[in-house]
Amino acid sequence: MPKRLLFLLCLAAALACACTAETEIATKKAPFQEVLDQGAGKYLGLAKVASETTDAGATTYTFDTASGPMCMRGDPFRMAVREGNPDDLLIFLQGGGACWSTFCLAIQKAPPGIPVLDVLDTKRTTNPWRDWSVVYAPYCDGSLFAGDTDRDLDGDGKLEHQHGLRNLSATLDIAQKRFAHPKRIALVGSSGGGFGTILATVLVRKIYPDAEIAAVEDSGVGIGMPDDPKFLAMLLGEFNARAMLPKSCGDYVSAGHLTRLVDWELSQDPKLRVAAFSSYEDLIMTKVFLKVDPARFHEVLVAETAKVHANFPSRYQRFLIKGQMHTTLLGDASGLIGNDLSAVVLPQEGLEALGAIELGSIDTTKVGDVTMAQWLAAMRDGAAGWVDRLE
């Protein structure tokens, strides 16, 4: 075979592999540079703090809405930090629904402070991050921490503000200012915040290029509508969040799920590990948001996450349980919606499911005799107990 032809064939094969999420490839480029070049990081460094207050050991930063961050109805966005071990940083993305053109269940205000619940409770001895520094981001715009749009969602002639990307960027600005050089980062999110961790990984890696990142997706592992593969693409389109997806290797939501994006992120970043938690028939995901038969959700959840685990068996592990539980990291509904019920936007449909919501705790959620707290501690320490656990 002529040398030139052989070279071209090898080059073509190499380029093909470069777009295969299942293959980890060492590259001189920083992880996720393609997505950053598309504008994912365009709001970093732009937000302005309007006020700063400290209470119960947590410092709350409220942002000037004119600089971009804000909640869905125009209320100020705020986030909070708590100092702990400077080498270890927990970034927690709160949950609380999602809003698109035909459905809205969300929280529209960002309360001050940090909830004292489960993985945010410094006095809980089983909390794997109890002595870590904390950056806490409320969720108040219904766009999975990725939105970049203003639009009239409810037809009342007033614009709703889905500024999730600006809110996330403002949060990370403060994180970088207060905690400049952590060695370990736990990027953790519940429900909508779980989905948010998938999209936020890019920006966290941007501001912390050297840290080990352990991402935890709590009841937001990236599953969309199994029989409507266009749903997630539609959702991200409405949020104006397509800049968060890499373009060079095809459409990462074409199959209807964000799990392929997780796969791509793991292929890009050898210092990234991901933990995925869900119940098999999550009531909120199946009955409220996705409108899917629980058995069908169970089937797709296992199949889609299994693909990622097969590709990255040491860096992507699942903790999947029987039942309809939704989230396991906060243990109390106030951790999701706060105490101001007027801040919650509720749909007319699916309210009966909300009344039956079951939330777990890190100490009571188990697979066999292993609790979620023990499993996450093993992930934190890189211990042998952090393995795939399916009930």
N, C-alpha and C positions, 0 to 999 in steps of 0.2 A: 504494500500500500504506500503511495507517495506520502512523504513526510508532511507536506502541506495539508493534504486531505485528512491525515491522522490528527494533525493539530486542530483542524476545524471541528472534527468530530468530538475531540476531547473538550474543546471550548463549549460546544453546544451542550454536551452532557453536564458540564460544570454549571452553565447558566440554568439548565433545567433544575438541577439540584438546589440552586440558590432560591428558587421559589417553592421549595417543598418544605412545608412546616414541620414535617415529621423528621427531618434531618437537621441535626445541630451542626452548624458550620461556623468555624472560627473566622471572623472578619475583622479588619482593621477599623472599620467604622464603629462608632458608638451605637449601642442598641437603639432601635426605633428611630434612627435619624430620618428615614424616609417620611414617617408620620410627622415628625417635628418640622421637616421642610414643607409639609403641606399646611402648616399653620396651627398645629395642636398646641404649641406653646406661646402663641401670639399675645396672650394676656398676662404672662408672667412678668412681674415687676411693675405693673401699671396701677394696681388698686391703691387707694389712699385710705388710711385709717382716720375715722372721724372721732372715735373715743376709745379709751382703754380703761377698764375697771377690773379690780381684783376682789374676789370673794371666795371664801372657803377653800383657799389654796389654788384656785383657778383664775387665770387672767383672761377676760373676754375682750375681744377686739371687734368693734362695730365699724363697718366700712361706709364711706361716703358713697351714696348711690350714684352720684354724678360720675364717679370713676369706674362704674360698671357693675360691681357686685350688687345683687339685690334679690329679694324673694319674688314670688310669682305675682303678687298684687302690688308690688312696689315698696313693701316694707324693707328696712335695712337688713342686709345679710351680716351675720356675726358668727364668729367661731371662737374657740377657747383653747388654752394650753395649760398644762400642769407640768411643773418641773419634777423630774426624777433622775434616774441614772442617765447621764448625758451620752453614754455610748449606745443606749437602747431607746428606740423611738416607736411608739404606737401611734399610727395615724388611723383614726376611726371615722368612717363615712356613715352617717346615720341613714336609716331607711325611712320610708314614708310615701310609697305609692308612685304613680306616674300619671301624666296627663298628655293626651293627644286629642285629635280633632273630634273623636266620637266617644271619648271616655275620660273622666278625670276623678281620681281619688288621690289627694295629696295634702301635704302640710304647707301652709302659706306664710308661716312666720318662723324665724330662727330664734329660739330662746337663748338666754345667756347661760354661761357655765357649762359644766360637764355632769351628766347624770351619774349617780353613784350606784351602778348596777353591774353585776357579774364582772365582765372583763374591764370595766371602768372603775371597779371598786378596789381601792388600795388596801382595804382591811380584809378582803376575802383571801384567805391563805391559798386557796386552790387557783386563784387567778394567775395564769402564766405570765402576765405582763404587769403584775401589781406594783413593781418598783420601777417601771419604765417611765420615761417622759411621755407625755400624751399631747397629741394634737387632735382636737375634736371638731368635726365639721357637721353642723346640722344640715338638714335636707329640706329645702323650702321652695323648690320651683318645679318639681315633677319631671325633671329631664335627665335623671340618672347621672348627675354631675357632668353632663356633656353638652347641654343645650347652649345655643348661641343665637337666640331669636326673640323677637317681640311680635306677638300676634293676638288677635281676638279669638280666644278659645271658646267662650261661652255665648258669643253673639250679642253681647250687651253694648257693643260699640267702644269698649275700653280694651286696651292692650294688656295681655298678660305677658310677663317677662320670664322667659325660660333661659336664665343666665347661668346655668350649671357650670359651664366651662370657666366663666369669670369667677364664680364663687370658689370653685376648686383651686383655681390659680391664685386667688387671694389667700386662701388657706395655706397653700404651699409657700407663698411668699413669707408669711409669718413663721411657718415651720423652719424655713431656711435661716431666717433671721435669729430665731430663738435657739435652734438646735442645728448648728452648722455642720457637725461632723459625726453623726451617729455611725456606729459600725454595723448595727443590726436594725432593720426596720420591719415592723409588722404592719402591713397595709390591710386593714380589716374593714369590712362593710357588711351590714345586714340588709336583706331585702333589696330595695332599690339601691342602697349603698353597696350591696354585694355585686350587682351589675356595675356599679360605679367603679369598683376596684379594678375591673377588667380594663376600663377605659383610662383610669387614673394612673395605671402602672407606667405608662409612657412618661408622664410628667414627673412622677416620683423619681424615676430613674434619671431624668434630665437634671434635677437639682441635687440628686445624691448619686453621682456616677460610680462610687466605689463601694457602697454599702451592700450587704446581703439583704435581699428583700423577700419576705415571706408574705404572700397575699392570701387572705382568707375570705372566701366567698360564702357568706352565710345566707342560705335560701335565695341566692341570686347568682346561680352558677352559669347563666347564659342560655338557658333553654327558652326558645320562643314558642310560637304556635306551631305545633308539629305538622298540621295539615294546611298551613298557610305560610309557605316559606318566604312570602313577600312582607310579612308583618314587621319583622325587625328592621328590614331595609326601609319600609315606610316610616317606622317610628324614628329612626335616626335621621331620615330625610326631613321629617317634620321638625325635629330638634335642630336641624342644620348642623349635624354632628358628623357628617361623613368625612371630615378632615381627620377624624380619629382612626380611620381605617386605612391600611396600606393599599395602594392602588396597583403596585407593580406585579403582584402575583394573583390577580383576579379579585373577585368579590367575596370578602370574608364573611358576609352574611347571606350569601346566595342560598345556602342550605336551610336558612331560617333560624340559625342559632349563633351565639357568640362564642361557642366552644372552639371553633376553628381559629378565632382570633387569639384565644388563650394559647392554643397550640403554637401559633406563630410567635407570640411573645416569648414563650419558653424556648423556641428555636433561636430567637435573637439574643436572649439574655441568660448566660449560664449561671448567673448569681441570683436568679429568680426561682422560687418554689411557690407552688399554689396548692391550697387546701380547699376542697369543695364539700360543703355540707348541704344536704336537703333531705326531707322526708320523701317517700315515694309518691305520696298523693297529696302534697302540700295544698291545703284548702284554699289559701289566698291566691296562690299561683293558678290553680286549676279552675276554681269557681269564680274568682273576682276578675283577674287580669287576663288570663289566656283563654278562658271559656273552653276548656278542653276536658274530655273524659279523663278521670284520674288514672284509669288503667293505661290509657294511651300516654299520659305524661310519664308514668312509671317506666314504660317501655323505652321511650325516647331518652329520658334522663339517664338511664343505665347505659344505653347504646352510645349516646354522644359523649358522655364523660369517659366511657371505656376506651374510646379512640384516643383521647388525650393521654390517659394513663398508659396505654400500650406504647405510645411514642416516647413518653417520658416517665418511665416506671419508678424512678427515684426522686422525681421532682414534682409530680402531680399525684396527689392522693385524695381519695374520697372517703367521706363518712356519711353513709346513706342509711336511713332508718325507716322502719315501717310506720304507717300512720299518716296523719294529715298536719303535723306540726309545721309552723312557719316561724323560722328563726330560733336560734338557741344561744345567742351570745349576751342577751340582755335580760331575759327572764321576766319582763314586765312590760305591759303595753305603754306605760309612761315613757319608757326608753325610746319608743318609736314616735309617739305623738305628743309627748310632753303633757303638761297639765292644763293647757289652754285649749279646750275643745273648740273654741271659736276659730282656731287656726286651721282646723281640718276641713278640707273640701271633700264632701261625700257625694257619690253618685246615687241615683235612685235604685239602680240595679245592684244586686250583690250584697245588699246590706245584711241579709239574713246570715250570709257566710261570715261577715265581720263579727257578728254576735257569738259565733262558735269558734273564734280563733283560739288556737292553742300555741302558746309560746314556751319554748324550752329554756333550760338553764345549763350552764357548763357542767354543773354537778349532777344533774338528773338525766341528761340525755346520754344514752349509752348504746354501744354495740357490744353485746356480750357483757363482760364485766369491766370494760374500758369506758371511762367517762370522756366527754368532750374535753374537759379540763386536762385530763391526763394525755389525751391525744395531741392537743395543742402544745402542751409542755414538751412533748417528745419532738414536735416539729421545731419548736424554739431551740431546742438543744441539739438538733440533728441526731437524735437517738434512734435506736432500732425500732422502737415502738411506733414511730410515725410511718404507718403502712396503710394500704387500702383496707378499709373496714366497711363491709356491706352486711346489713342485717338480713 
